[in-house]
Amino acid sequence: MKRGKKYVEAAKLIDRTTLYEATDAVALVKKAAVAKFDETIEAHIRTGCDGRHAEQQIRGAVVLPHGTGKTVKVLVFAKGAKAEEAEAAGADFVGGEELIPKIQNDNWFDFDVVVATPDMMGVVGRLGRVLGPKGLMPNPKAGTVTMDVTKAVNDIKAGKIEYRLDKTNIIHVPIGKASFTEEQLTDNFQAIMGAIVKAKPATLKGQYLRSVVLTSTMGPSVKVNTAKYIG
C-alpha cells in the first residue's frame, strides 16, 4: 500500500519497536496527525478474551473527562412523562412506535446513540435487525436502557462512549481529537483504560491486555506500554 509523503514523514517520528508510556504515545500521535482536518485519536486494545464465551464478553460505557470532541445526536424511545423528560434533557429526537417505519423503511439514521426506557424495549426490539449491526441497539450494560433518561442523555452529551469487544477480541474507542491538548487526551485515555481494566472477566486465564496502540485517523500507530495497567 503506497503511503502519502505526509504519512511517511510522520512515521519517521515513531520507533515501531518501542512501547511508549501513555503520555509519550499521546504526544507522538498528536504530532503525527498532520491531515488537513481535525483527526480523531483512537485507542485499539487487543485483549486475551474469547468473545465467543458469554462470560468473556466485555461491554460497558465510560464518560470521558473531556468528551470526544464530536457533537452526538441522541434518539430516545420513551412515552408520556419520560418522553417529556428526555426532551427537557436535550435529546435530539424523542418518540415511540411511529419511528419504526421511518428507520426501517426510510433508512433514517440521523442519530449516533439510541436510549430506551425498559417499557419501550418491545418496540425497539423490532428494530434489532437494523440497529444491531450498526451497534445502535440500546443495552442495559451500556446504560442506554434506563428509566433515568435525563442522566443517560446528559452523560452521552458530556462525552460518554461505549466500548465492546469486536469479533477479533479488540476494543476500538475514540479518545478525542488531534486538536485536544496532550493532557486532555491522556486523561481520556486513562479513563478508558481504568474502565477496561476493571471489566476484566473473572474467568479469563492468561494475559488480559495483549497490546494497546494509539492512532489518528490518517496517521501511523504508536504502541503503548501496558505494564502499569496489568499490575
N, C-alpha and C positions, 0 to 999 in steps of 0.2 A: 504493500500500500504506500503510495507516494505521499509524503507529508509536505505541507507548505513550509516556506522559509521561516516564518514566524515560529511555527511549532518546533522546527529543528533548532532554532536559536534558543528557544525556551527550554528545550530538553537538555541543552548543554549545562544548564544550571543544576541539574539533578543527577546525583550518583545513584544509578539503578540498584547497586549492591548494598546501599546503606539503609538501615532502619532509623528514621529520624524521630526525635522527640516531637510530641504533638505541636508545640509552639513553632519549632523549626519547620516542620512539614507544612503548617498553615502559611508561614511566611513565604516558603518556596512556591506553593501552589498559587498564592496571590500574585507573586512576581511573574509566574509563568502564564498567567491569564492575560493574554495580550490581544484578544479579539476586539472587534470594534463595538461589541455590545457588552452589557454587564453580565458576565458569565455566572452561572450557578456553580457553587462549590459543593461537591458531593463526597460522602464517605461510602466506601464499599467494604463491608465487613464479612469476610468469609468465615463461616463457623464450622465446627466439627459435628453439628447436629445432623440428624437424618429426618427431614421433614415428612417422610412417609409415615413416621410414627407420630400419632396424635400428641403424645406426651412430650415430644421434642419439637413441636411446632412453636415458634416464637412469634408472638404478635402483641403489640401494645401501642402506646402513644406517649409522647413526651412534649411538654411545652418548651420550645427553645427560648432562652432568656432574651434573645434579641430578634426573635421572629425569623422568617425565611426570606424576607425582602420581596415577597410576592403577595399581591392582593388576592385573597382567597374568597371565592364565592361559595356561599353555603346554602344548600337546599334543605329545608326541614319538612318532614312529613308529620303533621300534627293537626288536631282539630280543636274547636272550641277555645277554652281559656289558654290551652297550651300553644295554639296557633298564634293567639294574640301576644303571648309571652315571647314566642320566637321572633315575631315581627318587631316587638319592642327592643329585643336584644340586638337587632341589626342583621337578622338573617336576610339574605338576598331574595330568596324565594320560599314561600310557605304554601303548603297545600295538602291534598289528600288524593282520593280516588281519581279526581279529574286530571291529575298529572300523568296518569299511566299511559293513555293513548298518545299524549304529547311526546313522552320519552320513547315509548315502544314503536309508534308508527311514524312520528315526525323526526325521529332521531335527534331529539333535543338534549344536548349535554352542555348547557351553558353554566355549569357549576363544577366545583372542584371536590367538595365534600358533601356527603349526604348524612343527615341526622334524622332519627325517627324516635317517636315515643313508642314504648313497648306495644301499646294497643293498636299501633299502625303497622306492625311488622307483617300482619296478614296481607295487607295491601302491598307493602314494599316487596314481600316475598315473591309476588307475581312478576317482579322486575328482575329477579335473580339472574336470569339468563343474560340480560343486557348489562346490569350493573356489576355482576360478579367478575366477568373477565376484565373490566376496567378498574377493578379494585375499589369500586364505589359503594359496595354493599355495607350498610350500617352493621356495626358489630359491638356487642357489649364490652368486650375486652379493650376496644379502642375508645370506649366512652361515647360512641355515636348512637347507641340505643339507650336512651335515658329519659326519665321524666324531668330531669333538670336541664331543660333546653337552653335556659339562659346561660348556665355555666358552659354547656357544650359549645354554644355559638361564640361566647366570649373567649374561651380557650383557643378555639380554631382561629379566630381573628387575630389573637395575640401571637400566634405562631406555633400552634400545636401541630405536630406531624405524627403520622402513623409509621410504624416500622413492622416489617414482617419478612419471614424467610421467602425467597423465591424458590423456583424448582431446583436450583443448583445449590440451595442452602446458603445463599448470600443475602445480606440485608443491604439495600441501597437507600440512602437517605440524603436529602439536601441539608447542608449546614449553614447556608446563607448565600450571599452574592459576593463577587470579587470586589465590589465597592465597599464592603464592610471593612472595619478595622481588623487587624490581626487579633486583638483582644476579643472582639465580638465573635469572630469565627471560632477562636479557641474555646470561649465559654460555651458556645452552642455545641461544639464537638464533644466537650467534656460532659455536657448534659446528656447527650445521646449515648455516649459510652457508659455513663453511670447507669442509665436505664437498661441498656443491653446486658451489662454485667449482672445486674440484679435479676434479669429474666432468664438466667442460665437454668436449663431444665435439670431437676434433681436426678433424673435417671441417666444423664449423659456420662458416658465413660470416655476417658481420653481428653485430648485438647479441645477447649471450647472455642477460643479465638485463634483461627489458623493464620489469618492475615488481615491487615487493615490498610487500605490505601485511600488517599485523598486525591481528588482530581477536579479540574474545572471542565466546563462544557467542551471546550476545544483544546485544552492543554494536556500536557503529559501527566502521568500519575506519580505520586510520591508515597513511598512505603512508610508506615508509622510503626514505631517500636511498641509492641503490645505488652511488654514485660510488666509495666506498672498496673495494668488492668487485670492481670491474671492472678496475682498475689494469693 
